Amino acid sequence: MPSADQGEANANNGPAYSCKMKALIEDWRAKWHAAGPAAPTPTAAADGNNDGTAAAVVATATATATAATTTTADDPLASFPFIVHQLSAYTGSAGIMDVRWSQYNAAYDADAPPAVGLTVGTDLSDPGSPCGNVHIRNKTAVGARTALAARALAYGAQGIAYSGPLARDFKATATPGGGSKLAVTFTVDRGGAPAGEAAFALQLRAINQTTNASDTGFEVTAVCDNAAASDWKAAPASLVEGGDTVELDLAALGGEALCGARYGWADVFHGSFLYNSAGLPASPFLARCAGGGGGCALVPGGAAPPPTPPTPPPPPTPAPTLPPQPPLPVPSGCTWQNGTQYDDTAYKQVSVPLWDYEQCCKLCVADARCAVASLHHGSATAPYFFCELKATAKKPAPGASVFPNLSLSCMRKKP
């Protein structure tokens, strides 16, 4: 299977992932369509991490796929089914929940492309995996859930559940005694079964990664803007007879207006999980509520970020400058040669103050071994000059020095 993208690598910019995934789906469909008719009708599976993580293409027989209601009979390649596997339970990256919610919205928000399914793996934590907990070993569960979605979306199979419960409606009401509750209604018949059919009813289950069965994963907040993790309060949940609704007790809000509700909002959740009776877990969700008795609505996925204007190039670095060269002195004991260099190796190097010709010359005059002293400036920012003493004066190169590497030579006069 050709791979395309790994969700955990996008955890640093999760809100933008929804836009990217939708664009990927539309781009793949356009490219398959542009390639012309082909024998198979492809189904793509975009997996949220390395248990099948990445977008992949699975060919399915055209003869069978013609029964699918989600592909067009005359142009199946233009909208072939696409299956997204949400990031499974793991730790180690910031922004995991942002990516999961973006993956949900890539499949189910108002502008999601058609014929896209979502499978969930938040109940597949594997902290003991020898390859790290991001690489879970239960690939079978991931494959089985993805296969159910492929049967429904690509093969048109009817009456099967291929998705876990999906939150779709919220209603807050008062309770006797002055309290309040929030009824969350789920879609539990994605496979075409009649609404409320017992075979697809909601269930709360403790599983092997559960450490606190009383925690059902539902939380509410009275903070309407930028709620911190500590602002979210656990909301006890109970299943309503009929199979598709969960009621949340809002007592934790202390009478304040409801501003938000969410479920399963943790990198690795350790409470009781919400399933349908086909054994498929509910996706985490995030809803924003109007407060003051208003309704709630699922938070839409991230939009494409505005284009970043190109960064202008930095201004050119100005050429280094030095103070103007003062007139050459006429010291006794030596003669100055402006702009002349000697190839001889210096036997001694001394740092002297800037433009201090006199001191460099005196060093040579005082040293019987010195035949010539070369004074040069190593860089435009150095606070001193170098005075090099040389025992010979061979191969003079007049005019060889270039600013800012000025070079002057002091030839010692013979006695």
C-alpha positions in Angstrom: 0.0 0.0 0.0 1.5 3.4 -0.9 1.7 5.6 2.2 1.0 9.3 2.2 1.0 11.0 5.6 1.2 10.2 9.3 -1.1 12.0 11.6 1.1 12.0 14.7 3.7 14.0 12.7 1.1 16.8 12.4 0.4 17.0 16.1 2.1 20.4 16.4 -0.5 21.9 14.1 -3.6 19.8 14.6 -6.3 22.4 13.8 -4.9 22.6 10.2 -5.0 18.9 9.7 -8.7 18.8 8.8 -8.1 21.1 5.9 -5.1 19.1 4.8 -6.9 15.8 4.9 -9.8 17.1 2.9 -7.4 18.5 0.3 -5.6 15.2 0.2 -8.8 13.3 -0.4 -9.9 15.7 -3.2 -6.4 15.6 -4.7 -6.2 11.8 -4.8 -9.7 11.5 -6.3 -8.8 14.1 -8.9 -5.6 12.3 -9.8 -7.2 8.9 -10.0 -10.0 10.3 -12.1 -7.5 12.1 -14.4 -5.7 8.8 -14.9 -8.7 7.5 -16.8 -10.8 4.3 -16.4 -9.3 1.4 -14.5 -10.4 -2.1 -13.8 -10.5 -1.7 -10.0 -12.5 1.0 -8.1 -10.1 2.1 -5.4 -10.8 2.7 -1.8 -8.4 4.8 0.2 -7.6 4.4 3.8 -5.9 7.2 5.7 -4.7 5.9 9.0 -3.9 8.1 12.0 -0.8 6.4 13.2 1.6 3.5 12.6 -0.9 0.8 13.1 -1.9 1.1 9.5 -1.2 4.9 9.7 -1.1 6.8 6.6 -3.2 7.1 3.5 -3.3 4.0 1.5 -5.1 2.7 -1.6 -7.0 -0.6 -1.6 -8.4 -1.9 -4.8 -11.9 -3.4 -4.8 -13.6 -5.1 -7.6 -15.6 -2.9 -9.8 -18.4 -5.4 -10.3 -19.0 -5.5 -6.6 -18.6 -1.8 -6.0 -21.3 -0.9 -8.5 -23.8 -1.6 -5.7 -22.3 1.1 -3.5 -24.5 4.1 -2.9 -21.6 6.4 -2.2 -19.8 6.2 -5.5 -21.1 7.4 -8.8 -21.8 4.7 -11.3 -20.6 6.7 -14.3 -17.5 8.1 -12.6 -16.4 6.0 -9.6 -12.9 7.3 -9.6 -14.0 10.9 -9.0 -15.4 10.1 -5.5 -13.9 6.7 -4.5 -14.4 5.9 -0.8 -11.8 7.1 1.7 -11.4 5.7 5.2 -9.6 7.7 7.9 -8.3 5.9 11.0 -8.1 8.3 13.9 -4.9 8.5 15.9 -4.9 5.6 18.3 -4.2 5.9 22.0 -0.6 6.9 22.6 1.5 9.5 24.5 4.5 11.5 23.6 3.2 14.3 21.3 1.5 17.6 22.1 -1.7 18.2 20.2 -2.9 14.6 19.8 -6.5 15.5 20.5 -6.4 18.4 18.0 -5.4 15.9 15.3 -8.1 13.4 16.3 -10.8 16.1 16.2 -9.5 17.3 12.8 -9.7 13.7 11.5 -13.3 13.4 12.7 -14.2 16.7 10.9 -12.4 15.6 7.7 -15.0 12.8 7.6 -18.2 14.3 9.1 -18.3 18.1 9.3 -20.5 20.1 7.0 -18.0 20.5 4.2 -16.4 17.1 4.4 -16.0 15.3 1.1 -18.6 12.6 0.4 -18.0 8.9 0.9 -15.5 9.3 3.8 -15.5 6.9 6.8 -13.8 7.2 10.2 -12.6 4.3 12.3 -11.5 4.9 16.0 -8.6 3.4 17.9 -8.7 5.3 21.2 -9.3 2.0 23.1 -6.2 0.3 21.7 -3.6 1.6 24.0 -0.4 -0.6 24.0 2.1 1.0 26.5 4.2 -2.2 26.5 4.8 -2.3 22.7 8.5 -3.0 22.1 8.4 -0.4 19.3 7.0 2.4 21.5 3.3 3.0 22.4 2.7 4.8 19.1 3.2 1.5 17.3 0.4 -0.6 18.8 0.6 -4.4 18.2 -3.2 -5.0 17.8 -3.2 -4.3 14.0 -6.1 -6.9 13.7 -8.6 -4.5 15.4 -7.5 -1.6 13.2 -7.8 -3.8 10.1 -11.2 -5.3 11.1 -12.7 -1.9 11.8 -11.4 -0.5 8.5 -12.7 -3.5 6.6 -16.2 -2.8 8.0 -16.1 0.7 6.6 -14.8 -0.6 3.3 -17.7 -3.1 3.1 -20.3 -0.4 3.6 -18.7 2.4 1.6 -17.0 0.6 -1.3 -19.2 -2.6 -1.5 -22.5 -1.1 -0.5 -23.2 -3.6 2.2 -26.4 -2.8 4.1 -27.4 -3.3 7.7 -23.9 -3.4 9.2 -22.4 -0.9 11.7 -19.1 0.4 10.3 -18.8 3.4 12.6 -18.9 3.8 16.3 -21.4 6.2 17.9 -21.3 9.8 16.6 -22.6 12.7 18.7 -25.2 14.6 16.7 -27.6 16.4 19.0 -27.5 18.1 22.4 -30.3 19.3 24.6 -29.9 20.8 28.1 -32.9 20.6 30.4 -33.8 21.4 34.1 -34.2 18.5 36.6 -36.3 18.4 39.7 -34.6 20.1 42.6 -33.1 22.9 40.6 -30.4 20.9 38.8 -29.8 20.4 35.1 -28.8 17.7 32.6 -27.5 17.5 29.1 -28.9 14.9 26.7 -26.4 13.8 24.1 -27.9 11.9 21.2 -25.7 9.8 19.0 -26.0 8.3 15.5 -25.6 4.6 16.1 -26.9 3.2 12.8 -24.3 4.3 10.3 -24.6 1.0 8.5 -28.3 1.5 7.5 -30.0 -0.3 10.4 -33.3 1.3 11.6 -32.8 4.0 14.2 -32.9 2.7 17.7 -32.5 -0.9 16.7 -31.2 -2.8 19.7 -28.3 -4.4 17.8 -26.7 -1.0 17.5 -27.6 0.3 21.0 -25.1 2.3 23.2 -23.0 0.5 25.8 -20.5 1.7 28.4 -17.7 -0.8 29.0 -14.7 -1.2 31.1 -11.8 -2.6 29.1 -8.2 -3.7 29.7 -6.9 -0.1 29.7 -9.6 1.0 32.1 -8.3 2.0 35.6 -11.4 4.0 36.7 -14.6 2.5 35.5 -16.7 5.3 37.1 -15.1 7.8 34.7 -17.2 7.7 31.5 -15.1 10.3 29.7 -17.8 13.0 29.5 -16.8 16.5 30.7 -18.5 19.9 30.8 -17.3 23.4 31.4 -18.8 26.8 32.3 -15.8 28.6 30.7 -16.8 29.8 27.3 -13.5 31.1 26.0 -10.2 29.3 26.1 -11.1 26.8 28.8 -8.1 25.3 30.4 -7.8 21.6 31.3 -8.7 22.4 34.9 -11.9 24.2 33.8 -13.4 20.9 32.5 -15.4 18.9 35.1 -16.3 15.2 34.9 -20.0 14.8 34.2 -21.6 11.5 35.4 -23.3 9.8 32.5 -26.2 7.4 32.2 -27.6 5.6 29.2 -31.2 6.4 28.3 -33.5 3.5 27.4 -33.9 3.5 23.6 -30.3 3.0 22.7 -29.0 6.3 21.3 -28.9 8.9 24.1 -26.6 9.6 27.0 -27.7 12.0 29.8 -25.0 14.0 31.6 -25.5 15.4 35.1 -24.4 19.0 35.1 -24.1 19.4 38.9 -20.3 19.9 38.6 -21.0 23.3 37.0 -22.4 24.5 40.3 -25.4 26.2 38.7 -23.3 28.1 36.1 -24.3 28.2 32.4 -23.0 25.3 30.3 -20.4 26.5 27.7 -18.9 23.3 26.4 -19.1 19.5 26.4 -16.7 16.9 25.3 -16.0 13.1 25.4 -12.9 11.0 25.5 -10.6 14.1 25.4 -7.3 12.5 26.5 -4.3 11.2 24.7 -4.9 7.8 26.4 -8.3 7.5 28.2 -8.5 5.1 31.2 -12.2 5.1 32.0 -15.2 3.3 30.6 -15.7 3.5 26.9 -18.8 4.2 24.9 -19.5 1.5 22.3 -22.3 0.3 20.1 -23.1 -3.4 20.4 -21.1 -4.2 17.3 -18.0 -3.4 19.5 -17.1 -0.1 17.7 -16.0 2.8 20.0 -17.4 6.3 19.9 -15.1 9.0 18.6 -14.1 11.7 21.0 -16.1 14.9 20.4 -15.9 18.6 21.3 -19.0 20.8 21.4 -19.4 24.5 22.1 -22.6 25.5 24.0 -24.3 28.8 23.9 -24.6 29.2 27.7 -27.7 30.5 29.4 -29.9 27.6 28.3 -28.8 27.7 24.6 -28.0 24.7 22.5 -24.7 23.0 21.7 -23.0 22.3 18.4 -19.9 20.4 17.5 -16.9 22.6 17.0 -16.0 22.6 13.3 -12.6 21.5 12.0 -9.8 23.9 11.4 -9.8 26.0 8.3 -6.9 26.6 6.0 -4.5 29.1 7.6 -4.1 32.4 5.7 -1.0 32.3 3.5 2.1 33.5 5.2 3.6 36.5 3.4 7.1 35.9 2.3 9.8 37.1 4.6 11.7 39.9 2.9 15.4 39.3 2.6 17.6 41.0 5.2 19.3 44.2 4.1 22.8 43.7 2.8 25.5 43.9 5.4 27.4 47.2 5.0 31.0 46.9 4.1 33.3 47.1 7.1 34.9 50.5 7.7 38.0 51.7 9.4 38.9 55.2 10.5 40.9 57.0 7.9 44.5 56.0 7.7 46.6 58.7 9.4 49.8 60.0 7.6 52.7 57.6 7.8 55.3 58.7 10.4 58.9 59.1 9.7 60.5 57.3 12.5 64.3 56.9 12.8 65.8 53.5 12.2 63.4 52.3 9.5 61.5 53.2 6.4 57.8 52.6 5.8 56.5 50.9 2.7 52.7 51.5 2.4 50.7 48.6 0.9 53.7 46.3 0.6 53.6 42.7 1.8 56.4 40.1 2.3 56.0 36.4 1.8 58.4 35.6 4.6 57.2 33.7 7.6 56.9 35.8 10.8 58.9 34.6 13.7 56.9 36.8 16.1 53.5 38.5 16.2 52.6 41.3 18.5 49.2 43.1 18.9 49.6 46.9 18.9 47.0 49.7 19.1 45.2 50.7 15.9 47.4 52.6 13.5 50.4 52.6 15.9 53.1 52.5 13.2 55.6 53.9 15.6 55.3 51.0 18.1 55.6 48.3 15.4 58.7 50.0 13.9 60.3 50.3 17.3 59.8 46.6 18.0 61.7 45.8 14.8 64.5 48.3 15.5 64.9 46.9 19.0 65.2 43.3 17.8 68.5 42.5 16.0 66.9 39.5 14.3 64.2 41.7 12.6 64.7 42.7 9.0 61.2 43.9 8.3 58.0 44.4 10.3 54.6 44.1 8.7 51.6 45.8 10.2 48.2 44.7 9.2 44.6 44.8 10.4 43.0 41.4 10.7 39.4 42.6 10.4 37.3 45.7 10.5 36.1 45.0 14.0 39.3 44.0 15.7 40.4 46.6 18.3 44.1 46.2 17.4 46.6 45.7 14.6 49.0 42.8 14.2 52.7 43.6 14.0 54.6 40.7 12.5 58.4 40.6 12.8 60.3 38.8 10.0 63.9 37.8 9.8 64.1 38.3 6.0 62.6 40.6 3.5 62.1 38.5 0.4 59.5 38.6 -2.4 58.0 42.0 -1.7 54.5 42.4 -3.3 53.7 46.1 -3.6 50.0 47.0 -3.7 48.9 43.5 -2.7 46.9 44.6 0.3 43.1 45.2 0.0 41.0 47.1 2.5 40.2 46.2 5.2 43.2 44.0 5.3 45.6 46.9 5.1 49.2 46.0 5.3 52.3 48.2 5.8 55.9 47.2 6.2 58.6 48.8 8.1 62.0 48.0 6.7 64.8 48.2 9.3 67.6 50.4 8.3 71.0 48.8 8.3 73.5 50.4 10.7 
